[in-house]
């Protein structure tokens, strides 16, 4: 009986700690440092949004958390194109005996 009570109390303490860790408002805090500079892409995006029909709430762009976002795109090196017909036989290669 005593071990069940100890187990229940320990489980409740762990659950309370997990709740405090994950569900307290720590994710809604502003970042420590913010950069308010707006790059050219953001300016173009704002100009395009204004031209769209309907209304959009653009207050998100003024949030310091949005201005800290970083573009993580990776440049892809151009590659040469392959064969026009990848299933065509290759000249000079014998295809006998294969099915």
C-alpha positions as CSV (number, residue, x, y, z in Angstrom):
1,X,0.0,0.0,0.0
2,X,2.8,2.4,0.9
3,X,4.7,1.7,-2.4
4,X,1.5,2.5,-4.4
5,X,1.1,5.8,-2.6
6,X,4.8,6.7,-3.2
7,X,4.4,5.7,-6.9
8,X,1.3,7.9,-7.3
9,X,2.9,10.9,-5.6
10,X,6.1,10.5,-7.7
11,X,4.0,10.3,-10.9
12,X,2.0,13.4,-10.0
13,X,5.2,15.3,-9.3
14,X,6.7,14.3,-12.6
15,X,3.5,15.2,-14.4
16,X,3.3,18.6,-12.7
17,X,7.0,19.3,-13.6
18,X,6.3,18.3,-17.2
19,X,3.2,20.5,-17.3
20,X,5.2,23.5,-15.9
21,X,8.1,22.9,-18.3
22,X,6.0,22.5,-21.5
23,X,2.9,24.6,-20.9
24,X,4.1,27.7,-19.1
25,X,4.3,30.9,-21.2
26,X,8.1,30.6,-21.8
27,X,7.6,30.2,-25.6
28,X,5.8,33.6,-25.9
29,X,8.7,35.7,-24.6
30,X,10.5,38.0,-27.0
31,X,14.0,37.0,-28.0
32,X,16.9,38.4,-26.2
33,X,18.2,40.3,-29.2
34,X,16.3,41.5,-32.2
35,X,17.3,42.9,-35.5
36,X,14.8,45.4,-36.9
37,X,16.4,45.6,-40.3
38,X,14.0,44.6,-43.1
39,X,15.6,43.0,-46.1
40,X,14.5,43.5,-49.7
41,X,12.5,40.2,-49.9
42,X,10.3,41.3,-47.0
43,X,9.7,44.6,-48.6
44,X,8.7,43.0,-51.9
45,X,6.4,40.6,-50.0
46,X,4.6,43.4,-48.3
47,X,4.1,45.2,-51.6
48,X,2.6,42.0,-53.1
49,X,0.3,41.4,-50.2
50,X,-1.2,44.9,-50.6
51,X,-2.0,44.1,-54.2
52,X,-3.9,40.9,-53.4
53,X,-7.7,41.1,-53.2
54,X,-9.2,40.8,-49.7
55,X,-7.6,41.9,-46.5
56,X,-4.8,40.4,-44.6
57,X,-3.6,41.0,-41.0
58,X,0.0,42.1,-41.5
59,X,0.7,42.8,-37.8
60,X,2.8,39.6,-37.7
61,X,5.5,41.4,-39.7
62,X,6.0,43.9,-36.9
63,X,6.5,41.2,-34.3
64,X,10.2,41.1,-33.2
65,X,10.1,37.3,-33.4
66,X,9.2,37.4,-37.1
67,X,12.1,39.8,-37.9
68,X,14.6,37.4,-36.3
69,X,13.7,34.5,-38.6
70,X,16.6,33.4,-40.8
71,X,16.4,32.1,-44.4
72,X,17.8,28.6,-44.4
73,X,17.6,27.9,-48.1
74,X,20.4,25.9,-49.7
75,X,21.8,26.8,-53.1
76,X,21.6,23.9,-55.5
77,X,24.4,23.7,-58.0
78,X,23.2,23.3,-61.6
79,X,23.7,19.9,-63.1
80,X,23.9,18.8,-66.7
81,X,20.8,17.2,-68.1
82,X,20.7,13.4,-68.6
83,X,19.8,11.5,-71.7
84,X,16.6,12.5,-73.6
85,X,15.3,8.9,-73.4
86,X,16.8,7.1,-70.4
87,X,15.3,3.8,-71.6
88,X,16.9,3.8,-75.0
89,X,19.7,1.5,-75.7
90,X,23.2,2.9,-75.3
91,X,25.2,2.8,-78.5
92,X,28.2,0.4,-78.3
93,X,26.6,-1.6,-75.5
94,X,25.4,-5.1,-76.2
95,X,21.9,-5.8,-74.8
96,X,21.8,-9.5,-75.7
97,X,20.9,-12.1,-73.2
98,X,19.1,-9.7,-70.9
99,X,15.4,-9.6,-70.5
